[in-house]
Amino acid sequence: MQKQVKREKVYYNIVWSQPAACNRHTIMGIPALAGIVCLFQKKHDIINYLLFYACWKSGVRNGTRDLLDPNHSQFPELIKLSDNKDLMFKYTVVDTSPSDMQDIMYWLINEYVPLLNNAEDFIDSERYKDIYLLELCENDENNSESFPRRAKK
């Protein structure tokens, strides 16, 4: 993750992992670093975003595992989806500060309006007037063609 502040504006660059099916084998390959997990379904090239989940203390590996553990998950509907092998995930490492993670989460939730996040209740860190985010994907050749987009405040 990269961050640049210009007056009252912040510009974040994040790099998403390659999408993968949610199962215990792929989850064990996730790093134990702070970051954000995105859970989604993809059918016929249509992405249905389900949840963006911040994992500051637990790290993205444990956070993802906890989301999909039937004994601990706050979202039982995710358990059913992972059983049917419909559930995909990707993650990005955000290890600078919880406030940066909050700003990025705010942007993602407002941009994609995932089913299990409540955009109306989620606020940014209130440190900046405008939040811009550039999303890249690891090993993606088109990264140079992306432009940062501003959060709707």
N, C-alpha and C positions, 0 to 999 in steps of 0.2 A: 504494500500500500504506500502511496505517496500522497503528500499533502502540501499545498501551497496556499498561503494566506495573502490576500491583497486587499488592504483596507478592511471593509466589512464583508468581504466575500471569501469563501473557502472553496478550493478546488481539490477534490480527492480523485485519485486514480486507484482502482482496485483491479485485481487479476483473479478471475474465477478459475477454479479447477475445471477439468473436463467433466461433463455430466456422467454420472454412473448410476446403475441400479442400486437401490437400497437393500443391502444384505450384510450379514455379519462379516463376510470376507472383505468386501469393499470398504466397509466402515473401519475395519482394523488398519487399513492403509492410509487413513486420514491422519495428518499430524496432530499432535497434542498441543497445539498453539491456540491462542485467543483468536477468535474470528467469527464469521457469520456463515450460517448454513442456510441454503435455500432448498426447500423441498417442493417438488413440482411433479406434474404428470405431463407426459408428452404423447399425443396421439395424432397421427397424420400431420406432423409438423406444426401442430397447435400446442402451445405450452399453456397449461393451467397452473398458475402459481398458487401454492397452498400455504406456505409459511416461510417467513424469514425469521431466523432464530439466532440471537446474539449469545455467544459463548465466551464470556470474558474469563471467568475463573476456571471453569471446567475444561476449556479448550474444545475445539470443534469435534474431535474424536469422541470424547465422553459426552458432549452435548448431543450429538447425533444419536449415539447409542441410547442415551436416556430418553430421547424423544420416541424411539422405537421399541423401548422395553415395555412389555405389557404390564409390568408391575410398577412402573414409575412414570409413564408418559402422561402428560397433561392433555394429550390429544389422542383419545382412543381411536378416532377415525383413521389416524395415520397407521395404526397397527393393522387394520383390515387392508389398507392399500398396500402395505409392504408385504403382506401375506400373498396378495394377488400379483405381486411383482410389477405393479403399475407405478410404483413410487420411485422417483429419481431424485438425486441430490447433486448439488455442487457447493463448493465452499470457497471462501476467500479469507486470507489471514489479515486481521486488523489487530495489531498488537501495540499500538502507540498509546492509546488512552481510552477509557470507557466513554468519554465525551465524544471522541472521534467516532467510535462505534455507534453511539447514539445518533449522531448526525447522518451517518451512512445508512443506518437502519431506517431513519425517518425518510430519507430520500427514496430508498428501495420500496418501502411500504406505500408511500404516496404515489410512486410511479407505477407499480405493478398491482396494487390493491389485492394482495393475496387473501384467499378465502378465510384463513384462520388468524390473520392479524387485523386489528381494529385501527384503521388509519385515523379515525377521529380522535381516538384516545392517545395516540402516540405523538410525543412532541420531540423536537430537536433539542440540542443543548442550549439553545438561545444565545450562543456566543457570536453568531454571524448573521448578517442580514440575508445573505443568499448562500445557498449550498449548491455546488455543481459537482457532478459525478461523471467520471469516464469509466465505463466498464470494459475491461478487456478479458479475453479468455486465453489461458495458457496454450501455447502451441497453435495459436490462430494467426494465420497469415494476413487477415484483414484488419488487424489491430490498428494499423496506421490510418485507416479510413474512419475511425470513430471520432466523435466529437463529444465534449462534455455537455450534459443537459442540466438545467437548473431545477431545483425542487420547487414545487408549488407551495407557497406559504400563504 
